[in-house]
Amino acid sequence: MNSTGRSTACPAATELYLYLRNQVEKQATELTPRQTPSLFNLARHDKGEYIFLHPRHRLNLPPAPNRNPFKGLSSFDEADASLFYGRERVVKALREMAGNSPLLVVSGASGTGKSSVVKAGLLPQLRREGCRVLPVIRPGKEPVVTLETELPEAEKQFRGNGKTVLVIDQYEELITQCLDPAQRQAFEQQLAAWLDAFPQLRIILSIRSDFEPQFEKSPLAPRWQEGRYVAPPFSLDELREAIVKPAVQEVLFYEPEGLVDQIVEEVSQAPGALPLLSFTLSELYEAYLKSGRQDRALLEADYQ
């Protein structure tokens, strides 16, 4: 049984231990050998404690987790927040900027995780703070039609108490997909008008940095630089967290433990390799499923 504590001083672990001992010893008779539960710190599990009646008893776990903890080539959505790790400092910075800037522009090179940090990192926090978070939209080929379809009666949703958050993901689609300059201009003018009319509205854009120069004359330009944030690359510790913690969520571990260091080293030397990392980890999990093993280990042989 896994406690939420980190050390033997944790009240939850201690209370659970005492409860188990009292219950087990109550049932001991002359015909039933007495058992005493004990605390064991397990290798690879340094964030809590496990209590067993018998130290050689296998964990009562199904052979496979209920889900793949890695997203592959898909970005993280708000529903994936429990598996999203490694961007705490970025989410903190974005949260501070969102409190002050009506327009927040999250910029970065392709493969830096801009969409994921907004949807799985920032949005859950804003929602917990009481913000009304509208469904995430993308401009698409007809951005004005997108606004009319995805945000019917938008102005009614912007009125009222509390902040309303509108996220427009992959803003570069205004260039890559929309071939009508008039639609593009009308789309941005509408966003600018909403920001002027509704002080409680927050618009968050994610955009590839190589497309930013094409928006220098955008109707949003006066607010653009004030709310611009460039997503930084992952540090080595953040990469490790993004590799290890989703696996821990589903009680998986890497074998040998040095495999994590190997993955971190290889990813850190390849700029923009985040999608490839996520895809590789997802495939590593799929290889475990196909192997038929029940040890919950992600193996170096499969990685190679």
C-alpha positions, 0 to 999 in steps of 0.5 A: 500500500502506497502512502503519500509521504516521503519519509518514515516521519510521515504521519500517513505512513506511520498511522497506516503501519500502526493500523495494519499491525493492530489488525494483523496481531488481533487475528493471531491465534495459537494456530495462526503464526503472528505476523508483523508488518514492516516498512521497506524502501524500494529501489526506483521508488524514492518518493514514498513508502510501501507497507507489506505483510510479506516482503517477498510478496509480488505487487498486486498490479495488472500486467499493464497500466490503464493508459500510455503515459506518453503522447507520441506526436500529439500535443498535450491537452488540458485533460493530460495535465496529470502527465505533463511535466518539466515545464513548471518554470515556464507555466509560472512565468506565463501565469504572471504575464497572463495576470498583467497582459490582455494578449499573451503570445507564446512563441518558439521554434517548432518542436519546443512544446508551445501548444502543450505548455499552454493547454496542459500547463497554463490552462488548468491553473487558470481554470483552478483560479476561477477563469472561464476557459473557452474551447481552444481554437485554430485559425484554419483556412477560413479564420473568420468562419472559425470564429463564427462557428467555434465562438457563437455569441462570443461577446455574451461569453466575454461579459460578466465577472471574472476573467475569460480566456480564449486560446488560439493555437498554431496562430501561424495558420493565418499564413500557412492555411489562410490564402485570403488576406481580407479574412486574415485582416478581419480575424485579427481586427476582431480579436483587437476589438474584443481586447479593447471592449472587454478588459477581463478578456485574455487572449493567448496565442501560440505561434512558431517564432519564424512566422512572427515577422509576418505579423509586424503590422498586425492589428495586434502589434501594439500589444504583441511585444508587451505580452510576448514570451519565448518558450525556453529549451528544456534544462537537463533536469526538466528533460529528466522530469518529462521522461521519468514522472509520466512513467512513475504515474503509471508505475513504470520504470526504466531498466537499467536506471542509466537508460534515463541518463542516456536518453537525456544526453541524446535529446539534449544534443538535438535541438527541437527533438521534443516531438521525437522524444515523446514519440520514442517514449510512446513506442517504448511503452508499446514495445513493453505491451507487445513483449508480454512481460509483466515487470513494468520495465521499459528496457534499454534493448527496446530503446536501442 
